[in-house]
Structure formats: structure tokens, C-alpha cells
Amino acid sequence: MTTLSFTVSGVPVAWQRTRVVTYPRLRFVNPTALTEWQDQVARVAITALRSSSWRLVGQYAVTAEFRLPMPPSWSNKKRLAMIGQPHAQKPDIDNLLKAVLEIMS
């Protein structure tokens, strides 16, 4: 199997449902941070695809690693205790992957 790998810089943004705004007229709005993150993922993925012979045809497997910053409100003691530990708060992995996979499809 051929591998395509790429790295997207910045803090990942979890997928969020499109919001419906009814005033002053009906429209659908995506959160700005999510749209910007997905645009960045798309640009990096397209660049990686163009520089390789890999094609998005048929089925493919995805391996993703997200690096999330520790909240600034955490104490130094808690920060030291959490080094190397898996992320266990919001955003959850499902919504992080949805944001990336939506762009890849």
C-alpha cells in the first residue's frame, strides 16, 4: 500500500454542526475557526497529493495524530502529571477526525 503523509501546523479544531440562522434571512453558517482549519488541511493535503503519485480512489485507511495544547488554567503540577498522557477532554477524537475526513472525501 502506498502511503501519503502530511503535517498540518496549528491547533486542530473539532467538527461542529452547521448552524441555521433565521434572522434577517434563512442561511446556514459554519463556525469560522472550523472553516479556516479545514481550508488549511485541504491546502496541505492537495500539496502532498500533487507531489506524489498517490490518488484518492476507492477505499483508504487514515492514521491521524492530533497534538492539543494544555489549557493555560492548569497548574504546573497538573501539567507535569499530564505529560505523555492521552487527551481525555473536549474535543473528542470523533469530532477531530470528522473535520479532517470531511475534507478528504
C-alpha positions in Angstrom: 0.0 0.0 0.0 1.3 3.5 -0.9 1.4 6.0 1.9 0.6 9.6 1.8 1.6 11.6 4.8 1.4 15.3 5.6 1.5 17.6 8.7 -0.8 20.4 9.3 0.5 23.1 11.7 -1.6 24.8 14.3 -4.2 23.8 16.9 -6.7 21.3 15.5 -10.4 22.3 15.5 -13.1 19.7 16.1 -16.0 19.4 13.7 -19.2 21.3 14.6 -22.6 21.1 13.2 -23.6 23.7 10.7 -25.8 26.3 12.4 -29.1 27.7 10.9 -29.6 31.4 11.3 -33.1 32.6 10.6 -32.8 36.4 11.1 -32.8 38.6 9.0 -33.0 35.8 6.4 -32.5 32.0 6.4 -28.9 31.0 6.0 -26.5 28.2 7.0 -23.3 29.2 8.9 -20.2 27.1 9.6 -18.0 28.3 12.6 -15.1 30.4 11.3 -12.4 28.5 13.2 -13.6 25.2 11.7 -13.7 26.6 8.2 -10.2 28.0 8.5 -8.8 24.7 9.9 -10.4 22.7 7.1 -9.1 25.1 4.5 -5.6 24.7 5.9 -5.9 20.8 5.9 -7.2 20.9 2.3 -4.3 23.1 1.2 -1.7 20.8 2.8 -3.4 17.6 1.6 -3.6 18.9 -2.0 0.0 19.9 -2.0 1.0 16.4 -0.7 -1.2 14.8 -3.4 0.3 16.8 -6.2 3.8 16.0 -5.2 3.2 12.2 -5.2 1.6 9.6 -7.5 -1.0 8.7 -4.8 -4.7 9.0 -5.7 -7.8 9.2 -3.6 -9.6 6.4 -5.4 -11.6 3.7 -3.7 -11.0 2.8 -0.1 -8.2 4.1 2.0 -7.0 4.0 5.6 -6.3 7.1 7.7 -3.9 7.4 10.6 -4.1 10.7 12.4 -2.3 12.2 15.4 -3.6 15.4 17.0 -1.5 17.4 19.4 -3.6 19.6 21.6 -2.2 22.3 23.9 -2.8 22.0 27.6 -5.2 24.6 29.0 -3.5 27.7 30.5 -5.7 27.4 33.6 -4.0 24.1 34.6 -1.5 24.3 37.4 2.2 23.4 36.8 1.7 20.3 39.0 -1.2 19.1 36.7 0.8 20.0 33.6 3.7 17.8 34.7 1.4 15.0 35.6 -0.3 15.1 32.2 2.8 15.0 30.1 2.6 11.9 27.8 -1.0 11.1 28.9 -3.7 10.8 26.3 -6.2 13.7 25.9 -9.4 13.0 27.8 -11.4 16.2 27.5 -13.2 18.0 24.7 -12.7 18.0 21.8 -13.1 14.2 21.4 -11.4 12.2 18.7 -14.6 11.6 16.7 -15.1 15.3 16.0 -11.4 15.9 15.3 -11.4 13.1 12.7 -14.7 14.3 11.2 -13.2 17.7 10.5 -10.3 16.1 8.6 -12.2 13.3 6.9 -14.9 15.6 5.6 -12.2 17.5 3.6 -10.6 14.2 2.4 -13.8 12.9 0.9 
